[in-house]
Amino acid sequence: MAQPARVLFLLVDGIGDVSVPEFGDRTPLEVAHVPHMDAIAAGGLTGLLDPVEPGLACGSDTAHMSLFGYDPRIHYRGRGAFESMGAGIPMAPGDIAFKCNFATLDPASGIVTSRRADRHFEHVGPTLCRALDGLRLPGYPDHSVAVQYATEHRCGVAVRGPGLSDSVGDTDPLKDRLPLRRSVATDDTPEAHFTAGLVNALSDAFRAVLESHPINSQRAAAGQGVANVVLLRGCGSRIRVPSFQQNHGMRPCLVAPTKIIAGLGLSFDIDSLDAPGATGSYDSQFHVKAETICDALTGGHRPNTTTTTTTTGTGTSGAAGQPQQEQQQQEQQRGGGGDDDAAAREGSGADGGAQDKQQQHGGGGSGGGGSGRGGGYEFGFVHVKAVDDTGHDRMVQNKVRFLEVVDRLVGQMLRRLWAAEAAGCGRYLLVLAGDHSTPVMFGDHSNEPVPFAIAGVRHAVEALGGPAYIESVPLGPIPLPDIKNPPPSAELCKQAAFKDARRKAAWAGRPWDPAMPAELFGPWREPWPQAVRGDPVRAYDEVSVARGALGRFPGSQVMRLVKQFAGVADAEAPGR
């Protein structure tokens, strides 16, 4: 009997969108050049996914719970515990925690003038957190406070002690220029009323420390917003559920620099892997995510980058249609070195580097212990945040460009997993989905479903024309868009016309020819899907996948589908 396939699940936060008028009523995914995502759609099955249920504009936390197979209606206890655990605060049953913002308060009026003191807070946030960590609360001698910096203006705060409840309200007014709230009990229990009083005492104690902190004196003198209040929100406790491995029979790991997602994974005993340089923001080193997760799944197997086959006319192009040689020169200028740099890293220490990687990812992670088939991990999850940020920041053109960055990440994942599969190191499955839509016209989460695709790696490679193409995909750093200088809409409208022509050619079954005129099909050298399996869909976007064989389905069905595809027995564990 064949061994089950190992699964790489790539979740692109906020990937879904709606028709954008300046793109000719196309979505950003319909405009973006995403040949590797298209290959996954062509190589497998597609559909539209409601991460929790139809009509619900869900948060990332509840969406991830649903996709992992845990009903948020039953198990969700607030996002504070996820943020705090992801930031590095250990939590035990009975502890409570908050997802927090450093914010700016007008002390005279009690008005929160800015809920985010500064998005670029990395240089001072850790120092302020150290000033608050371990703070003793007057009147609460049996309770301790832990504070850890997360990202940007955010931190995690946890409280430990007797008689606590997570049924309390926030101090966050949720919008700028509203009064700072006082926490109140949300159920009529002695524990909830006691905890609400403690939360208000905690808010006051934090303010007392921050108002006199030298950093805020310096910021005020420089005309910068002071961080003189911590907004406490999303009170939650650590949930008690069966582990992911107990529920699904696969040893899991994840790469998620976003603290709330890392903490959510830890709640399900999913090992969190470190990916140096992966920040969860616009400056993230995306290629490190591909390298880290693929090493974890393959046991450190790497493609042979010293004998890369490059087929004339099929070199990888970037977000703006650059030829492969030009991109590699850019990567070398950025200090990455492209494939040569990857080969040099592999060559250092002979086989030691790969062995170290195998030991790090195949037998450890944060959970440690045990090893699964081959590479140790059988389910690898990767979270990408930057696309969601473009939606929240209403960066219409940049959402297209960051989708193209993600597509290059997918290309690197396919190359790495294909090399392992071709070398006899297991079979691999790639899942591509989102946790919610974040339309750039609205700047917030919406209830539109997201595109979903699942395919075997060998079938996705077949859709790209086979090994000759996939072995030409560069593995070095992925050039990032200049978010301050997005492309003009006219350029993207022209690109959309090229994308329409390629999509029609793929649906017609027209063979790819690298000599095809660029004025008809665009400057890109990647092929459109050359083989189709599963259902007839040949493109990964909201409109195309609506024709997929999976139809429209809720997030609660995702893991069962993944296990059926991978050949993993579905054991009905309690606590789903």
C-alpha positions in Angstrom: 0.0 0.0 0.0 1.3 3.4 -1.0 2.5 5.7 1.8 0.2 8.8 2.3 1.3 12.0 0.7 2.8 14.8 2.8 0.9 18.0 2.7 2.0 21.6 2.2 -0.9 24.0 3.0 -0.2 27.6 1.8 -2.7 30.0 3.3 -2.7 33.5 1.8 -4.3 35.9 4.3 -6.9 38.1 2.7 -6.5 36.7 -0.8 -10.1 37.1 -1.9 -11.5 40.3 -3.4 -14.3 41.7 -5.4 -14.4 43.4 -8.9 -12.3 46.5 -9.0 -13.6 49.2 -11.4 -10.2 50.5 -12.4 -9.2 47.0 -13.4 -12.2 46.7 -15.8 -14.3 45.0 -13.1 -11.7 42.3 -12.6 -10.5 41.1 -9.2 -6.8 41.5 -8.3 -6.3 37.8 -8.8 -7.7 38.0 -12.3 -5.1 40.7 -13.1 -2.1 39.2 -11.4 0.3 37.0 -13.3 0.2 33.8 -11.2 1.2 30.8 -13.5 2.2 28.5 -10.6 -1.1 29.1 -8.8 -2.9 28.4 -12.1 -0.9 25.1 -12.4 -2.2 24.0 -9.0 -5.8 24.7 -10.2 -5.2 22.9 -13.4 -3.5 19.9 -11.8 -6.2 19.1 -9.2 -9.6 20.2 -7.9 -10.9 23.7 -7.2 -13.9 25.4 -5.6 -15.0 28.4 -3.5 -14.4 28.2 0.2 -16.4 29.8 3.0 -13.7 29.6 5.7 -16.4 29.4 8.5 -19.8 29.7 6.9 -21.5 31.6 4.1 -22.2 35.2 4.8 -19.7 35.5 7.7 -16.9 38.1 7.5 -14.7 36.1 9.9 -11.4 37.0 11.6 -8.2 35.1 10.8 -8.3 33.3 14.1 -11.8 31.8 13.7 -11.1 31.0 10.1 -7.9 29.1 10.9 -9.7 27.2 13.7 -12.3 26.1 11.2 -9.8 25.2 8.5 -7.8 23.1 11.0 -11.0 21.2 11.9 -11.9 22.9 15.2 -15.4 24.4 15.3 -15.0 28.0 16.5 -18.6 28.1 17.7 -17.6 25.5 20.3 -13.9 26.1 21.0 -13.2 29.9 20.5 -12.3 31.7 23.7 -10.9 35.0 22.3 -7.8 35.8 20.4 -5.7 37.1 23.3 -4.3 33.7 24.2 -3.2 33.1 20.6 -1.4 36.4 20.3 0.3 36.0 23.7 1.4 32.4 23.1 2.7 33.3 19.7 4.7 36.1 21.2 6.4 33.6 23.6 4.3 33.8 26.8 3.6 30.2 28.1 0.0 29.8 29.2 -1.6 27.3 31.5 -5.3 26.5 32.0 -6.8 29.3 34.1 -4.6 32.0 32.7 -6.1 34.8 30.6 -4.5 36.9 27.9 -5.1 39.9 25.6 -4.1 41.0 22.2 -2.9 44.5 22.8 -2.0 47.8 21.0 0.3 50.5 22.1 -1.8 53.6 21.6 -1.9 57.3 22.2 -4.3 58.7 24.8 -5.2 62.4 25.6 -4.9 62.3 29.4 -7.0 65.4 29.9 -10.1 64.1 28.0 -9.6 60.3 28.2 -9.9 60.1 24.4 -7.8 57.6 22.4 -6.5 59.8 19.6 -4.7 57.0 17.8 -5.2 53.2 18.4 -1.8 52.6 16.8 0.9 54.7 18.3 3.2 53.9 15.4 3.2 51.0 13.0 7.0 51.2 12.8 7.5 50.4 16.5 10.1 47.6 16.4 12.9 49.8 17.8 11.0 50.9 20.9 8.3 48.2 21.4 10.5 45.6 23.1 11.9 48.2 25.5 8.4 49.3 26.6 7.3 45.7 27.0 10.2 45.0 29.3 9.2 48.0 31.4 5.7 46.5 31.8 6.6 42.8 32.1 6.3 41.5 35.7 4.4 44.5 36.9 2.8 44.0 40.3 -0.9 45.1 40.6 -1.9 47.0 43.8 -4.7 45.1 45.5 -3.9 41.8 43.6 -0.9 40.3 45.3 -1.7 36.7 44.1 -1.7 37.6 40.4 1.3 38.1 38.0 1.6 39.9 34.7 3.6 38.9 31.7 4.2 41.1 28.6 5.9 40.3 25.4 6.4 42.3 22.2 4.7 40.9 19.1 5.0 43.0 15.9 4.6 46.6 14.9 2.5 48.3 17.6 1.3 45.1 19.1 2.1 43.1 22.2 0.7 40.1 24.2 -0.3 40.4 27.8 -1.1 37.5 30.1 -2.3 37.3 33.7 -2.0 34.3 36.0 -3.7 33.8 39.3 -6.8 32.4 41.0 -10.4 33.2 40.1 -9.9 34.6 36.6 -12.5 34.6 33.8 -12.2 35.4 30.1 -15.8 36.7 30.1 -14.8 40.4 30.2 -14.9 43.3 27.8 -12.1 45.2 26.2 -10.7 48.6 27.0 -10.2 49.3 23.3 -12.8 51.7 21.8 -12.2 50.1 18.4 -12.0 53.5 16.6 -9.8 56.6 16.9 -11.1 59.6 18.8 -13.3 57.7 21.2 -13.0 57.4 25.0 -10.9 54.7 26.5 -13.2 52.0 27.7 -13.5 50.4 31.1 -13.7 46.6 31.1 -17.0 45.1 32.3 -18.1 41.6 33.0 -19.8 39.9 30.1 -21.5 37.3 32.2 -22.9 37.6 35.7 -20.4 35.4 37.6 -18.2 36.5 40.6 -15.1 35.5 38.5 -16.1 37.8 35.6 -16.8 40.8 37.9 -13.5 40.2 39.8 -11.6 39.9 36.5 -13.1 43.1 35.1 -11.9 45.0 38.1 -8.4 43.5 37.7 -8.3 44.4 34.0 -9.1 48.1 34.8 -6.4 48.1 37.5 -4.0 46.7 35.0 -4.9 49.3 32.4 -4.3 52.1 35.0 -1.0 50.6 36.1 0.3 50.3 32.5 -0.6 54.0 31.9 1.3 55.1 35.1 4.5 53.4 33.8 4.2 54.5 30.2 3.4 58.2 30.9 6.7 58.7 32.7 8.8 56.4 30.5 11.9 58.2 28.9 10.9 56.8 25.5 7.7 58.7 25.5 9.4 61.9 26.7 11.7 61.6 23.7 8.9 60.9 21.3 6.9 63.9 22.6 10.0 66.2 22.2 10.4 64.9 18.7 6.7 65.6 17.8 6.0 61.9 17.5 2.9 60.1 18.9 3.5 58.8 22.4 2.6 55.3 23.5 1.0 56.1 26.8 -1.7 53.5 26.9 -2.1 49.8 26.2 -5.4 48.8 24.7 -6.5 45.5 26.1 -8.7 43.5 23.8 -9.8 40.0 22.9 -9.5 38.4 26.3 -9.1 34.7 26.0 -7.9 31.6 27.7 -6.0 28.6 26.4 -8.4 26.3 24.8 -8.4 22.6 25.7 -8.8 20.5 22.6 -7.3 17.3 21.2 -4.1 18.0 19.3 -4.0 18.3 15.5 -2.1 15.0 15.3 -4.7 13.3 17.4 -7.5 14.6 15.2 -5.9 14.1 11.8 -3.1 11.5 12.1 -0.4 13.8 10.6 2.5 15.3 12.5 2.2 19.0 11.9 4.4 22.1 11.7 3.9 25.7 10.6 5.8 28.8 9.5 3.8 31.9 10.6 5.7 35.0 11.7 2.4 36.6 12.5 2.1 35.9 16.3 -1.6 35.2 16.5 -1.3 32.4 13.9 1.8 31.0 15.6 0.0 31.0 18.9 -3.1 29.4 17.4 -1.0 26.6 16.1 0.6 26.1 19.4 -2.8 25.7 20.9 -3.3 22.7 18.7 0.3 21.4 19.5 1.5 22.3 16.0 5.2 22.9 16.0 6.2 26.4 15.1 9.3 26.7 12.9 11.7 29.6 12.8 12.2 31.2 9.4 14.8 33.9 9.7 13.9 37.0 7.7 10.3 36.0 7.3 8.5 39.0 9.0 4.9 38.7 8.1 5.0 42.1 6.5 5.9 43.8 3.2 9.6 43.3 3.7 9.4 39.5 4.4 12.0 37.1 2.9 9.4 34.9 1.2 11.9 32.4 -0.1 13.0 31.5 3.4 9.4 30.3 4.1 9.6 28.0 1.1 13.0 26.7 2.2 12.0 26.1 5.8 8.7 24.3 5.2 10.0 22.2 2.4 13.1 21.1 4.5 10.6 20.2 7.3 8.5 18.0 4.9 11.3 16.4 2.9 13.9 15.9 5.7 16.3 18.5 4.3 16.3 17.3 0.7 17.4 20.1 -1.6 17.2 20.5 -5.4 20.5 20.2 -7.3 21.0 23.9 -8.1 24.4 23.4 -9.7 22.9 21.5 -12.7 19.8 23.5 -13.3 18.2 23.0 -16.7 17.0 26.2 -18.3 14.8 25.8 -21.3 15.1 28.6 -23.9 12.2 31.0 -23.6 10.8 29.6 -20.4 12.8 31.5 -17.8 10.8 32.7 -14.8 9.6 36.2 -14.9 8.8 38.4 -11.9 6.0 40.6 -10.8 6.5 43.1 -13.6 7.4 40.6 -16.3 11.2 40.9 -16.0 13.3 38.2 -17.7 15.0 35.6 -15.5 18.6 36.9 -16.1 17.6 40.4 -15.1 15.9 39.1 -11.9 18.9 37.0 -10.9 21.1 40.1 -11.3 18.8 42.0 -9.0 18.8 39.2 -6.5 22.6 39.2 -6.5 22.6 43.0 -6.0 20.2 42.5 -3.0 22.8 40.2 -1.5 20.9 36.9 -2.2 22.9 35.5 -5.1 20.0 33.5 -6.5 20.7 29.8 -7.2 24.4 30.2 -6.8 23.9 31.5 -3.3 21.6 28.6 -2.5 24.2 26.2 -3.9 26.9 27.8 -1.8 24.8 27.4 1.4 24.2 23.8 0.6 27.9 23.2 -0.2 29.2 24.6 3.1 30.1 21.8 5.5 29.5 19.1 2.9 26.4 17.1 4.0 26.4 18.8 7.4 24.0 21.6 6.5 21.3 19.3 5.2 21.8 17.0 8.2 21.4 20.0 10.6 18.3 21.0 8.8 16.9 17.5 9.0 17.6 17.4 12.7 16.1 20.8 13.3 12.9 20.4 11.3 12.4 16.6 11.2 12.7 15.9 14.9 12.2 19.1 16.8 10.4 22.3 16.3 8.8 23.7 19.4 7.1 20.5 20.2 10.1 18.2 19.9 10.0 14.4 20.1 9.2 11.7 17.6 9.5 11.4 13.9 7.0 10.8 11.2 7.5 9.2 7.8 10.7 10.3 6.0 11.2 14.0 6.8 9.4 13.8 10.2 6.6 16.2 9.5 3.6 15.1 7.4 1.7 18.4 7.3 3.3 21.7 6.8 1.4 25.0 7.0 2.6 28.4 5.8 0.8 31.7 6.5 1.4 34.7 4.3 0.2 38.1 5.7 1.4 40.8 3.2 -1.5 40.3 0.8 -4.0 41.0 3.6 -2.1 44.1 4.6 -2.4 45.5 1.0 -6.2 45.0 1.4 -6.4 46.8 4.7 -4.1 49.6 3.5 -6.2 49.9 0.3 -3.2 49.5 -1.9 -5.0 48.4 -5.1 -2.0 48.0 -7.4 0.2 46.6 -4.7 -2.2 43.8 -4.0 -1.7 42.6 -7.6 2.1 42.8 -7.2 2.2 40.9 -3.8 0.0 38.2 -5.3 2.7 37.8 -7.9 5.3 37.6 -5.2 3.3 34.8 -3.6 3.1 33.0 -6.9 6.9 33.0 -7.1 6.9 31.5 -3.6 4.6 28.8 -4.9 7.0 28.2 -7.8 9.9 27.6 -5.4 7.7 25.3 -3.3 6.8 23.3 -6.3 10.5 23.0 -7.4 11.7 21.9 -4.0 8.9 19.3 -3.5 9.2 18.0 -7.0 12.9 17.5 -6.5 12.3 15.4 -3.4 9.5 13.4 -5.1 11.7 12.8 -8.1 14.4 11.5 -5.8 12.1 9.0 -4.2 11.6 11.0 -1.0 7.9 10.7 -0.8 4.8 12.1 -2.5 3.6 15.6 -1.9 0.4 17.5 -2.1 0.0 21.3 -2.2 -3.1 23.1 -1.0 -3.8 26.8 -1.8 -6.4 28.8 0.0 -7.2 31.9 2.0 -8.8 32.6 5.4 -11.1 35.5 4.2 -11.5 38.1 1.6 -10.0 41.6 2.2 -11.3 43.8 -0.7 -9.0 46.7 -1.5 -11.9 48.9 -2.1 -13.3 48.4 1.5 -10.1 48.0 3.5 -11.5 45.3 5.8 -12.6 41.7 5.9 -15.8 40.8 3.9 -18.0 37.7 3.6 -17.1 36.8 0.0 -15.8 33.2 -0.4 -12.1 32.6 -1.2 -10.6 30.5 -4.1 -9.4 27.0 -3.1 -7.2 24.5 -5.0 -5.6 21.2 -4.2 -3.3 19.2 -6.4 -0.5 16.6 -6.3 2.8 18.2 -6.9 3.6 16.0 -9.9 0.3 17.0 -11.5 1.0 20.7 -11.0 4.4 20.2 -12.5 2.8 18.4 -15.4 0.5 21.4 -16.0 3.6 23.6 -16.2 5.0 21.5 -19.0 7.1 19.1 -16.9 10.5 18.9 -15.2 12.3 21.1 -17.8 10.3 24.1 -16.7 10.2 23.5 -13.0 13.9 22.9 -12.7 14.5 26.4 -14.2 12.6 28.2 -11.3 15.2 30.2 -9.3 15.4 29.6 -5.6 17.0 32.8 -4.4 15.4 35.8 -2.7 12.2 37.0 -4.4 12.3 40.7 -5.5 9.7 42.7 -3.6 7.5 45.5 -5.0 8.3 49.1 -4.1 5.1 49.8 -2.1 5.8 53.6 -2.3 5.8 53.5 -6.1 3.1 51.2 -7.3 2.6 50.6 -11.0 0.1 52.9 -12.8 -3.4 51.5 -13.3 -3.0 51.8 -17.0 -0.1 49.3 -16.9 -2.2 46.8 -14.9 -5.1 47.2 -17.3 -2.8 46.3 -20.1 -1.6 43.3 -18.1 -5.2 42.3 -17.5 -5.8 42.1 -21.3 -2.7 39.9 -21.6 -4.0 37.7 -18.8 -7.4 37.4 -20.5 -5.7 36.2 -23.7 -3.6 33.6 -21.8 -6.7 32.4 -19.9 -8.7 32.0 -23.1 -5.8 30.1 -24.8 -5.5 27.8 -21.8 -9.3 27.1 -21.9 -9.0 26.4 -25.6 -6.2 23.9 -25.0 -3.8 25.8 -27.1 -0.2 24.6 -26.7 2.3 27.0 -25.2 5.0 28.2 -27.5 7.7 30.6 -26.1 7.8 32.2 -29.6 4.3 33.5 -29.3 4.1 37.3 -29.8 4.5 39.3 -26.6 2.0 41.9 -27.9 -0.7 39.3 -27.7 0.1 37.3 -24.6 2.4 39.5 -22.6 6.1 39.5 -21.8 6.0 36.4 -19.5 7.9 33.3 -20.3 6.0 30.9 -18.0 3.6 28.6 -19.8 -0.1 28.6 -19.2 -1.5 25.2 -18.1 -0.5 22.5 -20.6 -2.3 19.6 -18.9 -5.6 19.5 -16.9 -6.7 17.0 -14.3 -9.5 16.7 -11.9 -11.9 19.4 -13.1 -11.7 21.6 -16.2 -10.5 24.8 -14.3 -7.2 26.2 -15.7 -6.9 29.4 -13.6 -6.7 30.3 -9.9 -9.0 33.2 -9.3 -12.4 33.8 -7.7 -14.4 33.6 -11.0 -12.6 30.6 -12.6 -12.7 28.3 -9.5 -16.5 28.8 -9.3 -16.7 26.2 -12.1 -14.6 23.8 -10.0 -15.7 20.3 -9.0 -15.7 21.1 -5.3 -18.4 23.7 -5.7 -18.9 26.0 -2.7 -18.1 24.4 0.7 -17.4 25.4 4.3 -14.0 25.4 6.1 -15.1 22.5 8.3 -14.8 20.2 5.3 -11.2 21.2 4.3 -9.2 18.7 6.5 -11.4 15.8 5.5 -10.8 16.7 1.8 -7.1 17.1 2.4 -6.8 13.7 4.1 -8.8 12.0 1.3 -6.5 13.5 -1.3 -3.4 12.5 0.7 -4.5 9.0 1.5 -4.6 9.5 5.3 -7.2 7.5 7.3 -9.9 9.8 8.8 -10.1 8.9 12.5 -13.0 10.6 14.1 -11.4 12.0 17.2 -13.4 13.6 20.0 -13.4 17.4 20.4 -13.7 18.4 16.7 
